[in-house]
Amino acid sequence: MIEPFLTAVPVLKALENAGFIAYFVGGSVRDYILHKSIHDVDIATSATPKEIKKIFSKTVDIGIEHGTILVLYKNASYEITTFRTEEEYVDFRRPKGVAFIRSLNEDLKRRDFTMNAIAMDINGRLIDPFKGQLAISEKRIETVGKAEDRFQEDALRMMRAVRFMSQLSFKIENKTVEALSNLSHLLENIAVERKRAEFEKLLTGSDRRKALRMMIDANMFLYLPGLREQKDSIETLLSYDCENLNVNEMWSLFIYCLGYKGKLIENFLREWKLPIKQIKEIQHILHYLYQRFEKEWGKYDLYLAKKETIYSVETIFNTLKDRKDHGSIDMFMNMYHLLPMKHRSEMDVTGRDLMDWFTKLGGPWVNEMIIAIEQAILEGKVENKKTEIKEWLLKCNQI
């Protein structure tokens, strides 16, 4: 057993000492088998939420109606969920109710995929009633029980299937693929935010192109925001080797393939309900990406774009140009590094200085003058010193 399981063992011991059984479950166990990094662990137990709260002094009711309690233990937090069965699902996304049980096998039976239905006990022994380890060894994504049943319970599981395909480079087994195609329309019942979370993970997976191909072939794209008429654009996206792009870069490349500019960019991203901050970041990248096709970076462009955007734009630009040598990134990053200033706050002149020198009240002219000074400093026409800037303005007959 490895971290973070080892640190969490005392939590399982506390539950067992109180007369209950407890196991590590879910994605952390799957990733342990795959030798992937593990960031946190989930715990399932026969103890009910009330019983969990009696055992641990610090708890938070994050999902008590579904049996989940957040336990704060020795500077760490753990989600502990009571073994449960679920009543029939409503709206293809959530159960009408849950019943707490004492059986691990019955709890694992309700999970989505066999690779996620493996438990690990306090000694590192794996409990695998649905042959999840075999599926993992064969790199196969299959549901626990009939795929039709699992997808009709929660249609988001279809998005999770293609997301895992992207992240793990696994294949989806044939009956599960058939169910994806037959039931893809159920995605209409899923909240955009939930679909977006899975889609963004898909976009950043190592096998994203195969996963997107599956979404096309199974007609899943028809039920995603803004994509119903965009099959050709998704096909275009598939033609690019976008292995090293992060999530905002992938959104930017996708929007480039869609051909959106101006207000259409914001409208599309708002359909996906992205946070405003993220929308602005993507718009910023796309502004300079489109500009990059018209001209090379100037010093003032580099200054306005900032380091992160320069890197993203060049990465996408190289992807679109099918350039394997990314020397341009180093070149422009070095140009940015050598700029005499990186932010307006570094200027040795303020708007108040300009109003004093010109003996004029503030107005749009102040910002226009600040921009002119910024450009002059960046182009090396004047040194970033108050006296030098004032002298330069005099020479330019500005004062």
C-alpha positions as CSV (number, residue, x, y, z in Angstrom):
1,M,0.0,0.0,0.0
2,I,1.2,3.5,-0.8
3,E,0.3,7.1,0.1
4,P,-2.3,8.6,0.4
5,F,-3.8,5.3,1.5
6,L,-1.3,4.8,4.3
7,T,-2.2,8.1,5.9
8,A,-5.9,7.3,5.7
9,V,-5.5,3.8,7.3
10,P,-6.2,5.2,10.8
11,V,-9.6,6.4,9.6
12,L,-10.5,2.8,8.5
13,K,-9.2,1.5,11.8
14,A,-11.4,3.9,13.7
15,L,-14.5,2.6,11.8
16,E,-13.4,-1.0,12.3
17,N,-12.7,-0.5,16.0
18,A,-16.3,0.8,16.4
19,G,-17.6,-2.5,14.9
20,F,-18.1,-1.5,11.3
21,I,-16.4,-2.5,8.1
22,A,-14.7,0.0,5.8
23,Y,-12.9,0.0,2.5
24,F,-11.1,2.3,0.1
25,V,-13.2,2.5,-3.1
26,G,-13.6,4.1,-6.5
27,G,-11.1,6.0,-8.6
28,S,-8.2,5.9,-6.1
29,V,-8.2,2.1,-6.1
30,R,-8.4,2.0,-9.9
31,D,-5.5,4.5,-10.2
32,Y,-3.5,2.5,-7.6
33,I,-3.8,-0.6,-9.9
34,L,-2.8,1.5,-12.9
35,H,0.2,2.9,-11.0
36,K,-1.1,6.4,-11.5
37,S,-0.7,9.3,-9.0
38,I,-3.4,9.5,-6.4
39,H,-4.5,12.8,-4.9
40,D,-7.2,11.7,-2.5
41,V,-9.1,8.6,-1.4
42,D,-12.8,7.8,-0.9
43,I,-14.0,5.5,1.8
44,A,-17.1,3.3,1.9
45,T,-18.4,1.8,5.1
46,S,-21.2,-0.1,6.7
47,A,-21.6,2.7,9.3
48,T,-24.6,5.0,8.7
49,P,-24.0,8.8,8.6
50,K,-25.2,9.1,12.2
51,E,-22.8,6.4,13.3
52,I,-19.9,8.0,11.4
53,K,-20.6,11.3,13.2
54,K,-20.4,9.5,16.6
55,I,-17.0,8.1,15.8
56,F,-15.3,11.3,14.5
57,S,-15.4,14.6,16.3
58,K,-15.0,16.8,13.3
59,T,-17.5,16.2,10.4
60,V,-19.3,18.2,7.7
61,D,-22.6,17.1,6.2
62,I,-21.7,17.5,2.5
63,G,-24.2,14.9,1.2
64,I,-25.8,13.3,4.2
65,E,-29.1,12.6,2.4
66,H,-27.0,10.3,0.1
67,G,-24.9,8.9,2.9
68,T,-21.8,11.0,2.5
69,I,-20.0,12.7,5.4
70,L,-16.8,14.7,5.2
71,V,-14.5,13.7,8.0
72,L,-11.7,16.0,9.1
73,Y,-9.0,13.9,10.6
74,K,-5.4,15.0,11.5
75,N,-5.2,17.9,9.0
76,A,-6.7,15.9,6.2
77,S,-10.3,15.4,5.0
78,Y,-12.0,12.2,3.8
79,E,-15.3,11.6,2.1
80,I,-16.9,8.6,3.8
81,T,-20.1,7.2,2.3
82,T,-22.3,4.6,3.7
83,F,-22.9,1.4,1.7
84,R,-26.2,2.0,-0.1
85,T,-28.6,0.9,-2.8
86,E,-30.6,3.3,-4.9
87,E,-34.2,3.5,-5.8
88,E,-35.3,4.1,-9.4
89,Y,-33.7,7.1,-11.1
90,V,-35.7,10.2,-12.2
91,D,-34.7,12.4,-15.1
92,F,-32.0,9.9,-16.0
93,R,-29.6,11.6,-13.6
94,R,-30.4,11.0,-9.9
95,P,-32.1,8.3,-7.7
96,K,-35.4,9.0,-6.2
97,G,-33.9,7.9,-2.9
98,V,-31.3,5.7,-1.3
99,A,-31.3,3.0,1.3
100,F,-28.4,2.4,3.6
101,I,-27.2,-1.2,3.8
102,R,-24.4,-3.3,5.4
103,S,-23.2,-5.1,2.2
104,L,-20.1,-4.1,0.3
105,N,-21.1,-6.2,-2.8
106,E,-24.5,-4.6,-3.0
107,D,-22.9,-1.2,-2.8
108,L,-20.3,-2.0,-5.6
109,K,-23.1,-3.3,-7.8
110,R,-24.6,0.2,-8.2
111,R,-21.4,1.7,-9.5
112,D,-20.8,2.7,-13.2
113,F,-17.9,0.7,-14.6
114,T,-16.2,-2.5,-13.4
115,M,-12.9,-0.7,-13.1
116,N,-14.5,1.6,-10.6
117,A,-16.2,-1.2,-8.6
118,I,-13.1,-2.5,-6.8
119,A,-12.6,-2.0,-3.1
120,M,-9.4,-2.3,-1.0
121,D,-9.3,-3.2,2.6
122,I,-7.0,-2.0,5.4
123,N,-4.3,-4.5,4.5
124,G,-4.3,-3.7,0.8
125,R,-6.3,-6.7,-0.2
126,L,-8.5,-6.1,-3.3
127,I,-12.2,-7.0,-3.4
128,D,-13.3,-7.3,-7.0
129,P,-16.6,-9.0,-7.5
130,F,-17.1,-7.7,-11.0
131,K,-13.7,-8.5,-12.5
132,G,-12.6,-4.9,-12.7
133,Q,-8.9,-5.9,-12.5
134,L,-9.3,-8.0,-15.6
135,A,-11.0,-5.0,-17.4
136,I,-8.1,-2.8,-16.4
137,S,-5.5,-5.3,-17.5
138,E,-7.3,-5.5,-20.9
139,K,-7.7,-1.7,-21.0
140,R,-11.5,-2.2,-21.4
141,I,-14.3,0.1,-20.3
142,E,-17.4,-1.9,-19.4
143,T,-20.4,-1.3,-17.2
144,V,-21.3,-3.1,-14.0
145,G,-24.3,-5.1,-15.4
146,K,-26.2,-4.0,-18.5
147,A,-24.9,-0.8,-20.1
148,E,-28.5,0.2,-20.9
149,D,-29.5,0.0,-17.3
150,R,-26.5,2.0,-16.0
151,F,-26.9,4.7,-18.7
152,Q,-30.6,5.1,-18.1
153,E,-30.0,5.5,-14.4
154,D,-27.6,8.3,-15.0
155,A,-27.0,9.5,-18.5
156,L,-23.8,11.3,-17.5
157,R,-22.1,7.9,-17.3
158,M,-22.0,8.0,-21.1
159,M,-19.9,11.2,-20.9
160,R,-17.7,9.5,-18.3
161,A,-17.2,6.5,-20.6
162,V,-15.7,8.6,-23.4
163,R,-13.8,10.7,-20.8
164,F,-12.1,7.6,-19.4
165,M,-11.4,6.5,-23.0
166,S,-9.5,9.8,-23.4
167,Q,-7.7,9.8,-20.1
168,L,-6.8,6.2,-19.8
169,S,-6.4,5.2,-23.5
170,F,-8.9,2.4,-22.9
171,K,-11.3,0.9,-25.4
172,I,-15.1,0.8,-24.7
173,E,-16.4,-2.7,-25.1
174,N,-18.9,-3.4,-27.9
175,K,-22.1,-3.7,-26.0
176,T,-21.3,-0.5,-24.1
177,V,-20.6,1.3,-27.5
178,E,-24.0,0.1,-28.7
179,A,-25.7,1.5,-25.7
180,L,-23.9,4.8,-26.2
181,S,-25.4,5.1,-29.7
182,N,-28.9,4.0,-28.7
183,L,-29.2,6.2,-25.6
184,S,-27.1,9.3,-26.5
185,H,-30.3,11.3,-26.6
186,L,-30.6,10.9,-22.8
187,L,-27.8,13.5,-22.5
188,E,-30.4,16.1,-23.1
189,N,-31.6,15.5,-19.5
190,I,-28.1,16.3,-18.0
191,A,-27.2,19.7,-16.6
192,V,-24.7,21.6,-18.8
193,E,-22.3,22.0,-15.9
194,R,-22.0,18.2,-15.4
195,K,-21.5,17.6,-19.1
196,R,-18.9,20.4,-19.2
197,A,-16.9,18.9,-16.4
198,E,-16.6,15.6,-18.2
199,F,-16.0,17.2,-21.6
200,E,-13.1,19.3,-20.3
201,K,-11.5,16.2,-18.8
202,L,-11.9,14.5,-22.1
203,L,-10.3,17.5,-24.0
204,T,-7.2,17.2,-21.8
205,G,-6.8,13.4,-22.0
206,S,-4.0,11.8,-23.9
207,D,-6.4,10.0,-26.3
208,R,-8.8,12.9,-26.8
209,R,-9.0,12.4,-30.6
210,K,-10.3,8.8,-30.2
211,A,-12.7,9.9,-27.6
212,L,-14.1,12.7,-29.8
213,R,-14.3,10.3,-32.7
214,M,-16.5,8.1,-30.4
215,M,-18.7,11.1,-29.5
216,I,-19.2,11.6,-33.3
217,D,-19.9,8.0,-34.1
218,A,-22.3,7.6,-31.2
219,N,-24.0,10.9,-32.0
220,M,-23.3,12.2,-28.5
221,F,-22.2,15.5,-29.9
222,L,-25.8,16.3,-31.0
223,Y,-26.7,16.7,-27.3
224,L,-23.8,19.0,-26.3
225,P,-24.1,22.8,-26.2
226,G,-23.7,24.5,-29.6
227,L,-22.5,21.4,-31.4
228,R,-25.6,20.0,-33.1
229,E,-24.7,21.4,-36.5
230,Q,-20.9,21.2,-36.0
231,K,-19.9,17.7,-37.0
232,D,-17.5,19.0,-39.7
233,S,-15.8,21.3,-37.2
234,I,-15.3,18.5,-34.8
235,E,-13.9,16.5,-37.6
236,T,-11.5,19.4,-38.3
237,L,-10.4,19.4,-34.7
238,L,-9.6,15.7,-35.0
239,S,-7.1,16.4,-37.8
240,Y,-4.8,18.2,-35.4
241,D,-2.2,16.7,-33.1
242,C,-3.1,18.6,-30.0
243,E,-1.3,16.4,-27.5
244,N,0.3,19.1,-25.4
245,L,-2.6,21.6,-25.1
246,N,-4.2,22.5,-21.8
247,V,-8.0,23.0,-21.3
248,N,-8.1,26.7,-22.3
249,E,-5.9,26.0,-25.3
250,M,-8.2,23.1,-26.3
251,W,-11.2,25.3,-26.1
252,S,-9.4,28.0,-28.2
253,L,-8.4,25.4,-30.8
254,F,-11.9,24.1,-30.9
255,I,-13.4,27.6,-31.4
256,Y,-10.9,28.3,-34.1
257,C,-12.1,25.1,-35.9
258,L,-15.7,26.3,-35.4
259,G,-14.7,29.6,-37.1
260,Y,-16.1,31.8,-34.3
261,K,-15.0,35.3,-33.8
262,G,-16.1,38.3,-31.7
263,K,-19.4,37.9,-29.8
264,L,-19.9,34.3,-31.2
265,I,-17.0,33.2,-29.0
266,E,-18.6,34.4,-25.8
267,N,-22.0,33.1,-26.8
268,F,-20.6,29.6,-27.4
269,L,-18.7,29.5,-24.1
270,R,-21.7,30.8,-22.2
271,E,-23.8,28.0,-23.7
272,W,-21.3,25.7,-22.0
273,K,-21.7,27.8,-18.8
274,L,-17.9,28.4,-18.4
275,P,-16.9,30.8,-15.6
276,I,-16.6,34.4,-16.7
277,K,-12.9,34.5,-15.8
278,Q,-12.2,31.4,-18.0
279,I,-14.2,32.9,-20.9
280,K,-12.1,36.1,-20.8
281,E,-8.9,34.0,-20.7
282,I,-10.0,32.1,-23.8
283,Q,-11.1,35.3,-25.6
284,H,-7.7,36.8,-24.8
285,I,-5.9,33.8,-26.3
286,L,-8.1,33.8,-29.5
287,H,-7.6,37.6,-30.0
288,Y,-3.9,37.1,-30.3
289,L,-4.2,33.8,-32.1
290,Y,-6.1,35.4,-34.9
291,Q,-3.7,38.3,-34.9
292,R,-0.8,35.9,-35.1
293,F,-2.0,34.7,-38.5
294,E,-1.8,38.3,-39.7
295,K,1.6,39.4,-38.3
296,E,4.4,38.4,-36.0
297,W,4.5,39.4,-32.4
298,G,5.6,43.0,-31.8
299,K,7.0,44.1,-28.5
300,Y,3.8,46.0,-27.6
301,D,1.7,42.9,-28.5
302,L,3.9,40.7,-26.2
303,Y,3.6,43.3,-23.4
304,L,-0.2,43.4,-23.7
305,A,-0.7,39.6,-24.1
306,K,1.5,38.5,-21.1
307,K,3.6,35.4,-20.7
308,E,0.9,32.8,-20.3
309,T,-1.1,34.0,-23.4
310,I,2.1,34.2,-25.5
311,Y,2.9,30.5,-24.6
312,S,-0.7,29.4,-25.3
313,V,-1.0,31.2,-28.6
314,E,2.3,29.9,-30.0
315,T,1.5,26.4,-28.8
316,I,-1.8,26.5,-30.7
317,F,-0.3,28.3,-33.7
318,N,2.4,25.6,-34.0
319,T,-0.3,22.9,-33.7
320,L,-2.3,24.5,-36.6
321,K,0.8,24.8,-38.7
322,D,1.8,21.2,-37.8
323,R,5.2,22.4,-36.6
324,K,7.1,19.9,-34.5
325,D,9.9,22.3,-33.7
326,H,8.6,24.7,-31.1
327,G,11.6,27.0,-31.2
328,S,9.3,30.0,-31.8
329,I,7.9,29.6,-28.2
330,D,11.4,30.0,-26.7
331,M,12.2,32.9,-29.1
332,F,9.1,34.9,-28.2
333,M,9.2,34.1,-24.5
334,N,12.8,35.4,-24.5
335,M,11.7,38.6,-26.2
336,Y,9.0,39.0,-23.5
337,H,11.6,38.4,-20.8
338,L,13.8,41.1,-22.2
339,L,11.1,43.8,-22.3
340,P,12.0,46.8,-20.2
341,M,8.8,46.5,-18.3
342,K,6.0,43.9,-18.0
343,H,3.1,46.0,-16.5
344,R,1.9,49.5,-16.6
345,S,2.4,49.8,-12.8
346,E,6.1,49.6,-13.5
347,M,6.1,52.9,-15.4
348,D,7.9,55.7,-13.7
349,V,5.1,58.1,-14.7
350,T,1.5,58.4,-13.6
351,G,-1.6,60.1,-14.9
352,R,-1.2,62.7,-12.1
353,D,2.3,63.6,-13.4
354,L,0.9,64.1,-16.9
355,M,-1.9,66.4,-15.6
356,D,0.7,68.4,-13.7
357,W,3.0,68.7,-16.7
358,F,0.3,69.6,-19.1
359,T,-1.7,71.7,-16.6
360,K,-4.9,70.0,-17.8
361,L,-7.7,68.1,-16.1
362,G,-8.0,64.4,-16.5
363,G,-9.7,62.8,-19.5
364,P,-9.3,60.3,-22.3
365,W,-6.1,62.1,-23.3
366,V,-4.3,60.8,-20.2
367,N,-4.8,57.2,-21.1
368,E,-3.8,57.9,-24.8
369,M,-0.6,59.6,-23.6
370,I,0.1,56.7,-21.2
371,I,-0.2,54.2,-24.1
372,A,2.1,56.4,-26.2
373,I,4.7,56.4,-23.4
374,E,4.3,52.7,-22.9
375,Q,5.0,52.0,-26.6
376,A,8.0,54.4,-26.6
377,I,9.5,52.6,-23.6
378,L,9.0,49.2,-25.0
379,E,10.5,50.2,-28.4
380,G,13.5,51.6,-26.7
381,K,12.8,55.2,-27.7
382,V,12.9,56.4,-24.1
383,E,14.2,55.1,-20.8
384,N,11.7,54.3,-18.1
385,K,12.7,57.3,-15.9
386,K,10.5,60.2,-15.1
387,T,13.0,62.8,-16.1
388,E,13.8,61.0,-19.4
389,I,10.1,60.6,-20.2
390,K,9.4,64.3,-19.5
391,E,12.3,65.3,-21.7
392,W,11.1,63.0,-24.5
393,L,7.6,64.5,-24.4
394,L,9.2,68.0,-24.7
395,K,11.3,66.9,-27.7
396,C,8.1,65.5,-29.3
397,N,6.4,68.9,-28.7
398,Q,3.9,67.2,-26.5
399,I,4.4,69.6,-23.6
